[in-house]
C-alpha cells in the first residue's frame, strides 16, 4: 500500500439488499413479532374457536442502513487520500489529510466488515437453525472469494498493500462467534485488543531469534502456495503481515457486536459516538504521555532497527510514527507497544483507531437520514465498495506502468488524485440511480455465496 490503509471486503460485500430487493422483515422494537393483545387475553372479547392459523401478513421490508454505506464510503475516500494523494500540501510538503486517513480508513473498513457480518446473520435478531447455517456459509464463502481475489490483486505488484486476502481469515474467525451474544463478542474484542498486540510482539520476538519457531515459520512459508504466488501467505495473514488477524480481529469483533445493537435507535447512535470518542481520547492521550512526556520517543530513537542493524535515530522514529509501520512494531523494545502510529498493531492503536471508527460510524448513522441526497454519492461509493476498491487498484496498476500515457485516457494518470475519487463517486452514483442493483462485483459475490450456502447441508 502506498504506506497504508487499503481496505475492505464485504463492504466490500453488501450486508443489506440494494434498491429493488426486498430484505427479510425486521423485528419489532421488543425483539419479537408485534402482538395485538396480551397472551392472557385480558380485556378481549371471546374469539372464534381455534382453527387453522391464517397466513401472516408480510411485514414491510427493512430500510437499508444508509449510515453504514456513508461510513464505508468515507473509508474508501480515506483510502484514496493515502494511495493517490488527495488533499492539499502544507508548507513542509506533507499532505494535510494524510494524518487523518492513514491507518484509520483501513480500521473503519474492518469494523464495518464486522457490522456487515452481523447484519447478514440477522442483526439484532440473530438467525437460528438452518438460517444461521446459511448465513455462516455465506460469510465463509465470501472469505474464500476474497482470498483469491486479494491474491490476484497482490500479484499485480502495485504499491498498495491489499487487504482482501486477509478478509478470508477475518471472516472465518468471525464465523466462530456468530452465535454469541453481543456482550460476549464485545468483551472478546476488548480483551484481544490488549492481548493480541502483546502476544504478537512476543511471538515475533521468539521467531526473530531463530531456533525451532523460526524454522517452522520458514517451512510454512516455503510450502505456502499464496507466498509463492504473491509473497503474502498464512503466516502474514495471522501474525506478521500488514493486517494480521491477531491485531485486526478486535475491529471485526467490535463491528460484529455493534451490528447486534439497534442501529436505528438515536440513543444507540449517540452512545457509539460517545464511546468511540472516549476510547480514542484515552488511547491517544496515554501514547502522548509515554512517548512525548516521559521520553519514550528518545528511547525508541536509540533502539535498533532490525532491518538495518542501526539505531532508528530521532528522524527515523518521527518518520515511522508519521507514515506508519508495516502492520506490526519491531520486537526490539517494549516501548514500541505504547505507540499509536498507523498500522502499528499496538493496544493503543487498536483502541485509538478503533475508537475513531466507532465514533465515525455513530456520526454517519446520525446524519445520513437528515442529509439525504447530500451524502448519496458517498453512500453509493460505500454500497459499491468492492467494485470501487478493485477498480482503483487496477487504475493504480495502469498508472504505475505508464500504460495510459499517450492514450485518450492519459488524463487519468495526469490527474490521478482527482480521477480516482471523482471517477468512483460518479460511477457509483450513476450505477445506483440507473441500474438500481448490487454493483458489478457485489452482485456475483452475492449470487455465488448464496448459491453455495444454500446447498451445504
Protein Blocks (a to p, Z undefined) as FASTA:
>chain_A
ZZiacdddflmccfbdcehiacdddddfkopacdfbdfklpoiacddddddddddddddd
ddddfklmmmmmmmmmmmmmmmnopacddfkopafklmmmgojlmmmmmmmmmmmmmmmn
npjmccehjlmmmmmmmmmmmmmmmmmmmmmmmmnopabdcfklmmmmmmmmmmmmmmpc
fklmmmmmmmmmmmmmmmmmmmmmmmmngpjllmmmmmmmmmmmklmmnopafklmmmmm
mbdfklmmmmmmmmmmmmmpcfkbmklmmmmmmmmmmmmmmmmmmmmmmmmmnommmmmm
mpccfknopafbjmlmmmmmmnopehiacffbfklmmpccehklpaklmmmmmmmmmmmm
mmmmmmmmmnmmmmmmmmmmmmmmmmmmmmmmmmmmmmmnopmgopaklmmmmmmmlmmm
mmmmmmmmmmmmmnopacfklmmmmmmmmmmmmmgZZ
